[in-house]
């Protein structure tokens, strides 16, 4: 069996910047790596991603669409790759729903737990890298982006709640997470990731 690794963090934390490098470093160790993302990862998931990132909707609809895309993602991409002995690295997974829809939108945490139990009762990441960064730093990094999606356009207080949601998830299941201080320089973060690769 392969292993399932997820990258998490608020928009602007820098996780996506490091993901491709991390995957390449694993491939250099001889591992078969699949890179994917949420929402997305499948043809249906990518269509739902466009809707989620651009269309106004209620928080409940947002959560349901996220988990609908996730179910398809698990069945079509993640589980088949793991069964084939591949390593799956996903840019976001269910932690993001708890952080964004639970923390950011204020959706009931128990409802998200029920969705998680329904969609993937027998699957959790083997390792989650949480790129933690102060909201003001994340927003500065997004400032140069000319085309912000619906989430990236949210105000600072929204991202403070998202960050708190991530920390709540870490506290609930600390053994699964490595928290990375993503406010540090790229070189320092990369060195931390190199250390993590040596342990997996």
PyMOL commands that set and color helices and strands:
alter all, ss='L'
color gray80, all
select helices_A, chain A and resi 15-28+43-54+59-83+94-104+109-120+135-142+156-172+174-176+186-199
alter helices_A, ss='H'
color red, helices_A
select strands_A, chain A and resi 4-8+33-37+87-91+127-132+177-181
alter strands_A, ss='S'
color yellow, strands_A
deselect
rebuild
show_as cartoon
